[in-house]
Amino acid sequence: MILTAATTDLFAFDEARLDELATSHPGPFFAYDLAAARERFDRLRAALPARVRLAYAVKSNPGLPLLEAFAGRGAWFDCASAGEVSAALAAGGTGAGMVFAGPAKTERDLQAALFAGARVQVDGIEDIARLHALHTGETPLAVNVRVNPAGGVSEVASIIGGVGPSAFGVDEEVLEAFVTEAARFERVEIRGLQVFSASNELDAGRLLANHRTALRIGRRLQELLGRELDLVDLGGGLGIRYALTEPNLDVRAVGAGLGRILGENDWFTGELLLEPGRWLSGPTGVYAARVVRTKVSRGERFVMLEGGINHLLRPLLTGQSFPTLAVRPGEGVVDGERATTTLAGPLCTSLDRVGTGDLPVDLRPGDVVMFGQTGAYAYTQAMSHFLSHALPEQHWVC
């Protein structure tokens, strides 16, 4: 793949900077463009109605420089562990702009969320009961309830939400019984809703259909509670493309659609919350690994790299490759005849495949394969300690 106007959005840096990075850093590394992160946040913020808050999903990339870049722009933070709470606070985030989620929250997690002042998203009556025991304030602790929709959800891949049986949330069918039971715990008060029903969605229409489902559930929850909701958390799901054949998500269409949804639901006077992670962080990063050797086995072309699923696990989990190109240090992006290539890592398992790429046939040891869109669900999602290889470096470019 050669960088053109059609492909530059798949890689965080231009050809000259990619060559500079490949030349100056000998080992496997990630590099992130913080200016691109700030630009993406500003672009998304400008596309959305004023009543929509943005909570960056820390799980997508918890790097401190990235969190600081978003905190400096007034971002909220979506956290899912005590460690993520600490990271968000260290970056300048505050509990007043933080939500805390997870299907199996430990005592330490809940204590961290309470200490920070975060809005906890409860997944069951057990969360309510433990918060009731931990909360010592004079006024009831406001929480959101996560609801697992019974239907009306459109999604491409069920990674974090969807319909059907789920480890997450309270099933919509038993919401009334849940509200009744939760009312017994007077030190905890349900004031909001979370519905997270899609991941990496590229179609604005499908996202908005799911958001309408969330508002439908919100209206019923408000009626069951007999008090107004102050927050409806629509979750994440804003997608990025990993291939030229995929479209870019139209965030202006998402913003316009959310404006219409708010207009259609005048019963709701609170704020909406979006939890973008991948959309904000994914396009800011590249991963680079040098070619160790190449081979052809029974007609299949392989390129063996210094790094594999110990650095990039996503292709194995999802079956979808990151976009790739090759750089010859000091010469730039490698051009010429290309062929479909299986990219394998150094681990002693046939599972160590980091996708395929349309790469030059004359790659040689020392060339560098660059993976685009790796600013999210890459460095911290990988099997980092498997076989005790060194961790890849991380470089933050202002």
Number of C-alpha atoms within 10 A of each C-alpha: 17 17 15 10 7 9 13 14 20 25 26 26 23 12 17 13 12 23 20 15 19 27 17 10 13 14 17 23 22 23 21 26 21 21 15 19 25 18 12 17 21 14 14 17 19 13 15 21 17 12 14 21 20 25 25 30 27 26 19 21 23 22 19 16 15 24 25 20 19 26 21 13 12 17 22 24 32 28 28 22 22 20 14 21 27 15 20 29 18 13 19 16 23 19 19 12 20 23 26 27 25 18 16 16 18 14 14 12 21 21 17 19 25 18 11 20 17 24 23 27 26 27 24 19 17 13 22 26 15 16 22 18 12 14 15 11 8 7 11 15 21 16 23 25 29 27 27 28 25 15 12 15 20 19 22 13 14 14 13 16 24 24 18 11 11 14 13 20 23 19 20 17 12 11 18 14 10 16 17 11 12 19 14 12 16 11 20 21 20 25 20 25 27 27 27 26 27 26 21 23 22 21 19 20 15 17 27 21 16 24 25 21 20 25 24 13 22 25 15 13 24 19 12 14 16 9 11 18 22 17 22 26 28 25 25 28 24 24 25 22 21 21 17 12 7 10 13 17 18 15 21 16 16 22 21 14 21 21 16 13 16 20 11 12 14 8 14 19 13 15 16 25 21 23 25 24 27 27 29 29 31 27 26 30 28 27 28 30 26 25 22 17 15 20 11 11 8 6 7 10 16 18 24 21 26 20 29 24 25 26 28 27 22 20 17 15 10 11 12 14 19 23 23 24 21 28 26 21 19 12 11 19 21 21 17 11 10 14 13 14 19 19 23 24 24 17 19 9 9 8 12 21 25 27 23 21 22 16 24 18 17 13 20 15 14 17 23 31 26 24 24 26 27 30 29 25 20 24 25 17 17 16 16 19 11 13 11 10 14 14 15 19 15 15 14 16 14 11
